[in-house]
Amino acid sequence: MLYRAYQSSMDATSPMRLAAQFLGHALWFEKSEGSAARRMAAWCDVFSRLRLTHSRPAYGIGRVMCEGEEVAVHEEAALVAPFGTLLHFRKETRAIQPPVLLAAPLSGHFATLLRETVRTLLSDHDVYITDWHNARDVPLWHGAFGLDDYTHQLRAFLSAIGPGVHLVAVCQPCVSALAATALMAEDDDPAAPLSLTLMAGPVDCRVNPTLVNQLATDRPIEWFRRNLISSVPWPHAGMMRKVYPGFVQLSAFMSMNAQRHRKQFELLFQHLVDGEMQQAEAIRTFYDEYFAVNDLPAEFYLETVERVFQTYDLPRGVLDVGGRRVDPAAIRRTVLLTVEGERDDICSVGQTVAAQDLCTGIRPYLKTHHLQPGVGHYGVFSGSRWNQQIYPRVRETIHTAAELLGGTRADPTPLQRAEVASQGLAAA
């Protein structure tokens, strides 16, 4: 009922938003700043953008700087699974750089939320990302997708890239990233990551609980099942699949900072009225991304709430994946970096660095923690401080691990060897 009511509401208001969009475009011929026509056009623009979309936005990374020259970037699917794609940002260069898998959160938004993280990493690394699919578009016959499945999928993606890979996890996947690394270490898997970077992730939510943590523990898991899970309606491909709708997650995030979001739309209106298009476009771009929502499989959402936020399985040493107990102490040949933001109100200081104590098998000189002053949750992986202060630490960790544990930075992975070979054949 919840999803069907939402869909009906969106369908009913869609004509009004389309009309506002058309009228706004028609009124932009008026050049006089502050005129009635300009104000009406600005209002129409703001109103038409108060909508949610359910399709992944484009990454839009066409070219990046690599070793002093600008090179083209192509998005290629290295491995496609029902619930996610291992997406490779292939650069037109023969330079062999350390391969990095960026584990994106499955938390109501698409992986494109990490667009800036990808763009920055691309200058010095061969970058892949976990591009999670919208659960409402996954047919029911593909089965369930829970927290264990996420961890197994992460491991499958690492294996597809091959030996020499480095893993960077942002926010919610830090638990699965640590678990996958531990299991691969136990199995002496050659594709076990040489370095593991955990950024603003809920490794131990018992530390400095945030409002998000409190909301997760205020009610039993059955309350979440009864009130927040809904079936995908017709005509979507995943009809009848149980999901945690992305619009519910977005509503929760918006309510936490309602005044800030309201202020941003007031600023957007004023920038448009004043003809400050560059400032207006920055706000438009952010909300076009923010309002693109991704439905979560119900199993994944409920298991994450229960096992990560309520029973704290990983820090308590009782996390099982596919019937196997996860032992972070099994990790020995992986360099560990944890990163936190001083003002993070989603994953507070102390929750991510807890991984340092869990990974007792990693020698002290292979473990580093970075606390970034002055940033909140999103500032850990985007913005000026990410680019200028956090990223250099991440890059240093990856390249140091490649040299200490992986031979040399120039050692190619199997996928990189295949790409070089295919480029050679193409040139011939």
N, C-alpha and C positions, 0 to 999 in steps of 0.2 A: 504493500500500500504506500509506503514512504516513497519509493522510487517512482511509482506510477503517478502519485500526486505531484511530485517534482516535474516529471515529464509533461504532464498536462499543463502545469503552470508555465513552463518554458514554451510549449507550443502555443498557448493562448497569448502570451506577450510578445512572441516573435514578430508578428506583423507591426506592432507599435515600434519596436526597435528598428526594424527595417525602414519604416516610414521616417523615423527620426534621423536615421543615417542618410537617407535620400535628401530630406529637407536640409540637413546640415550641409551637405555638399553643394546644394543649389544656392545656399545663402552666402557661400564664401566669396562670391564675386564682390561683395561689399568690402572695400578696403579701409574704410574709416575706423580706426581703433576706438573701441568703446561705444560704437553705434548700436542701435537696437537690433539691426540685422546680425551684426557680429556677435552680440550677446545671445541671440536666439540660436545661431549656428553653433556657438560654444556649448550651449545647453543641450542641443541635439547630439553633439559629439559625445558628451559625457554620458547622457542617457543611453545612447546606443551601445556604449561599452560596458554597461552594467549587466553583463551576461556571461554565462559560463560556456566554455567549449569543451569538447571531449576528444579532440584529435591532437596528436603530438605536434607542437610547433616545430619549425625547422631549426636546426642548429645554426645554419647560416655562417659556417666557418669555411670560407672559400680559399683564403690564402693566409699563411702565417710566415713569420721570420724563422729561418732554420739555418744555423751556422753562418750567419751573416748575409743570407740571401732570402728573398721572398719566394716561397714555393706554393704551388697549388695543393689543395687538400680535397680528397675525395672520400665520401662515406661509403663503406662497403660492409655488407653483412658477412662476418667471418663464420658465424654459426647461428642458426635460427631454431629456437625452441618454441613450444606453444605459448609460453608466458613471457618470453623475453628473447631479445636478439643480442648477440655479441657483436657490437658495432665497432668497426675499425675506421679510424681517421687516417687513411693512407696519404702520405705526403709524396709528392713527385721529387724524390731525392734518393740518391744512392747511399746517403749517410746511414750507418747502422747505429741506432740509438737504443737505450734500454727500453724494453716494452713495459708498459704500465696498464694495468686493468683498473679502471675507476669504477668502484662499486657505488652505484647511485641508490638512493633510498627508494623504497616502494611505500610511499606515504601520502598519496593523494595528489601528487604532481608528477609530471613526466621527467625523465632524466635530463631534458633540456634545461632544467633549472640549474644544472651544473655547466652550462655553456661556457661561462667565463673560466671555470676551473679547467675545462678541456682546452680552451684556447691558450691558456698560460702554459699548461703542461706540454703542449705540442711543440713548443720552441726547442725543447731539449729531450723529448721522449717520443717513442712510438706508442700512440695512445689508443686504447680500446675502452668501451664503456658498456655497462649493463643497461641496455635500452629496454626497459620493462614495458610490456604491452598493457593496454587498457583491458581489464578483466571482463568488462561488458562486451568486448569484441571477441572473446575466446569461447568457442562453442563448448557446450557442456560435456561433450564426449571426450574432451581432453583431460577430464578428471579434476581432482582437487590440487591446490597449490598452497602448502603450509610453510611454516618456518623451516622445517627440515628440508623441504623441497628448494627453498631459496638457497640454503647452505649447499645442497648438492649441486644446484645449478651454478653457483659461484665456483665450486670446485671444477665442474665440467668446463666452464669458460677458461679457467686457469690452465687446465690440461690442454685445451684447444690451442692456446697461445704457445705453451710449451716451456721447457726449462729456461731459466733466466728472467722470468716474469717478476714484476713488482706489483703489489696490491695496495691501492689507496682507497679507503672506505670513508664515506662522508655520512655522518649522522646515524640513522637507524641500522644500516647494514654492518656497523662495527662489530656487533655480536656475532653475526654469521661469518664475517671475515676472519675474526679470531678463531671461531670454531673450525672453519674450513682449513685454515692454516695449521691448526693443531692436529686435525685428522690426517692431513697430508704428511705432516712431520712424522707421525706415528707409523705411517705406511711407507716411509722413505720414498715418497712420490717425487720423481725428478722435477715435476712442475710446481713443487712447493715454492711459494714466493720468497725471493731473496730478501725483500724488505716488506714490512707491513706498516703502513701509515694509517692511524685511526684518528679521525678528525671529528670532534664534537659529537661523540657517540655515547649511547646509554649503556656502557659496560656494567656499571654498578649504580643503579638508580636509588640505592639507599643513602647515597652521599648527597648532601645538600639538595633535598627534594625541591623541584620546581612546581609551578602550578600544573603543568602537564603531568608530572608524576602524581600529584595529589588527586587530580581528576581520575587517573587510572586506578587509584587504590580506594577511592571513596565508595565504589560499588562493586559487588561481586561480578564475576565474569558472565554469569547468566543475564545480568541486567544489560550488558553490552550486546549479548546475543539477541535478546528480545527487542531492544529499542533501536539499535544502530545497524542491524543487518537487514538487507532487503534483497528481493529477487529482481533480476534484470528483466524489464518488460519487453514485449514485442514492440518493434521489429528488429531489435539488435541481435547480432550474431550469437551473443552469449545469453539469450533469453532463458530464464529460469535458473541461471547461475546465481548462487548466493554471494553477495558482495557487500563490502563496506563502501558506500558511495563516496566518491571524491568530493561531491558537493557538501556532504556532512562534515568531512575533515576541513574543508575550506571554511565553512561557517564557524567551526570551532577556532581556527586560527584567526579569522577576522574578528571574532568577538573578544579575543585576548588583547587586541590592539585596535579597537573600534575607532577611537578618537584619531589615531594616527592615519588610518585609512580614509576616514572622512576628510581630514585635513588635506590629504593628497589629492582627492577629487576636487576639493575647493581650489587648490592650487592649479590643477589642470584647467579648470574653468577660467580662472583668472589669466593664466598664461595664454590661453586661446583668445580671450578678449583683447589682451594687450599685444597680440601678435608675436609672442615669444615662442616661436614654434620649436626651437631646439629644446627648451626646457619642457615644453608640453610633450614632445616626442619621447623624452626619457621616461616620463610617467606612463605614457601610453604603452611603451615597450614593456615596462615592468608588469603592468596589469594584464596585458595580453598573455604574458607567460603565467602570471599568478592565477588567472582565471581559467587556465587550461587544466582541467581536473582529470585525474586518473583513478578509476575504481579499483579497489583492492580485492583480491579473493578473500572471502569471509574467513577461511581457515587461517590464512596468513595473518590477518588482522587480529583475530581472537587469540591465536597462539602467541603473537608478539605481546599483546596487552598482558596476557596471563603470565607467560614465562620470563619476559624481560622486565615488565613494569610492576608485576604483582608478587611473584614468587622468587624473582632474582636468581634464576637457576644457574647462570654462568658464574657469578661471584661466589655462590654457595657451593660450587663444585658438583652440581647435580644436573647439568645440562646434558641431555641425550640427543643425538642426531641419528635417526634411523636405527635406534636401539644401541648405539655406541656412546659410551660416556666420553665427554669432551674433557681433555686434560691439557690446559694451556702450558703446563710445565714440560710437555713433550716437545715444544718448539725450542730448537737449539741453534739452527743455522739460518736464522732470519733476523735482520736488523729491525728494531721496533722504534717507531716514532709516534708519540701521542701529542695531539694539538687541541687546545681548549681556548675559548674566548672569555675574557674577563667578565663581560656583561651578558653572557649567554643565558637567556631566560627559558630556553627549551631543554638544553642539556647543560647543567650547571658545572662550575669548576669542581673537579674532583671525580666526576663520573667516568671520564675517559681515561684519565691517568691511572685509574684503578687497574687497568690492564698491565701496568708495569709490575705490580705486585703479584698478579696471577701468573705471569710468564717467568717463573723462577729459573727455568732452564736456559734463558738467554743471558749471556755474560753481561756484566754491568756496562762495559764499554760499547756494547751494541744496542743499548737502550738510551733513548733521549726523550725528554718532554719539553714542549714549548707552550707557554701560557702567553697569549697575545693580549696586551693591554688595550682597552678602549674599543673592543669589538663585541658585537652580539653574535647570535647564531650564524646568520648569513654572512657576516663579515669574516668568518673563519675561512670560507672558500670562495669569496667574491669581494671585489672592491680593492681599494688602493693598498690596504694593509695586507691583504692576501697576496697581492702581486709583489709588494716591495719587502715584506718582512716574513710572511709565513712561507711563501713558495720557495725562497732560497733555502730554508731549512729542509723542506720536502725534497728539493732537488739534490741537496747535499747528501741526505740520507740514501736516496736511490743510487746515486753514482758511487757513493762510498761502499754500499752493499755490493754493487756490481763488481767493484774492484777487489773487495775483500773476500767475497764468497762465490763470485761467478766467473772467475778468471779475469777477463778484461771487459771493458765496456763495449768493445767492438764485436764480441761474440754474438752472432745472429741466432735467433730462435728458428725453429723449423718453418714457421709461417714467414719469417723474414727471408729465409733462404729461398722459399718458393716464390716470393715476390721478386726477389732479385733475378732469379732464373727466368721468370715470366717476362720481366723487363728486357732481359738480354735477348730472349727469343723474339720479342716484339721489335727490338731494334734491328735484329738480323733480317 
